[in-house]
Amino acid sequence: MGIFQSLPDDHQYQTLSQKTGFSLEQIAILHNRFKQLSQNEETLRRDDLKTIQDLESNPIRSQIIEAFFDRRNFQKDGVGSVEEIGFEEFLTIMSYFRAPAHHITDEQREEMRRAKLRFLFNMHDTDNDGTITLEEYRHVVEELLSRSGALGRETAKGIADAAMLEVASISVGPMILKGIEIETRMHIRFLNMDTSVLCK
């Protein structure tokens, strides 16, 4: 059994593997990480994710954490957010960061691309109204600029405001995103190493 000893039900994880595209080994690694973050509890809360050191300097840290609790990301037609998530929801969210398999069809690649774009859209549509408002856009730009450390908060706010005005002055129809390899850029890597190394 080895690394699968901590998995309560192998059949359940076979189903999760089919649903998320993760291998059983990857699920075992993520299950160990989930247990570490939750301190061996059955659910994770926002405060548990705030302990991840690699997220501390990420300019969109709060949006990433909120994405784990946004029902739209793990329930069809989900609305609002939850206070805690179980392992299945955690695994579902992590699957948005999964690199594509080498042998997938063009249709599967396009579906993965759409799912990742929807996930990113949900991350920035903070009021769950199905649109990213200019104010939400300004907030994202301001956060990205101010957290980089190269600009002060007021300078970042000024640039974000100017960017918002620029977007508002342009009449844009549906945006077509071509040439963005989101399915390969937005992923996590599984290295052949002990999960304690992954769980800094």
Secondary structure, 3 states (H helix, E strand, C coil): CHHHHHCCCHHHHHHHHHHHCCCHHHHHHHHHHHHHHCCCCCCEEHHHHCCCHHHCCCCCHHHHHHHCCEHHHCCCCCCCECCEECHHHHHHHHHCCECCCCCCCHHHHHHHHHHHHHHHHHHHCCCCCCCCCHHHHHHHHHHHHHHCCCCCHHHHHHHHHHHHHHHHHCCCCCCCCCCCCHHHHCCECCCCCCHHHHCC
